[in-house]
């Protein structure tokens, strides 16, 4: 688990009804107090401009190492 989590996107890819944001979660490990950084991709799917689905994909190895 982490605290003080930030997730600024580094890049946004617009493909019409599909939008992806690439970036890093960063925060502080509750277990060790060390800083953590985990790569993510957020995926939004919409139909006629209305968001209908959100998915996040992340590097679980770095998340597990922070616990």
VENNOR-V711380 format. One record per pair of residues at least 12 apart in sequence whose C-alpha atoms are under 8 Angstrom apart, sorted by the first residue. I is the first residue (numbers start at 1). J is the second residue. Records with the same first field share a line. If there is no record, write none. Layout:
I->J + J
This chain:
1->29 + 30 + 31 + 63 + 66 + 67
2->27 + 28 + 29 + 30 + 36 + 66 + 67
3->27 + 28 + 29 + 30
4->26 + 27 + 28
5->25 + 26 + 27 + 28
6->25 + 26 + 27
7->23 + 24 + 25 + 26
8->23 + 24 + 25
9->21 + 22 + 23 + 24
10->22 + 23 + 24
11->23
17->44 + 45 + 46 + 47 + 48 + 49
18->43 + 44 + 45 + 46
19->43 + 44 + 45
20->41 + 42 + 43 + 44
21->41 + 42 + 43
22->39 + 40 + 41 + 42
23->39 + 40 + 41
24->37 + 38 + 39 + 40
25->37 + 38 + 39 + 40
26->38
29->66 + 67
30->66 + 67
31->66 + 67
32->66 + 67
34->66
36->62 + 63 + 66
37->62
38->58 + 59 + 60 + 62 + 63
39->58 + 59
40->56 + 57 + 58 + 59
41->56 + 57 + 58
42->54 + 55 + 56 + 57
43->55 + 56
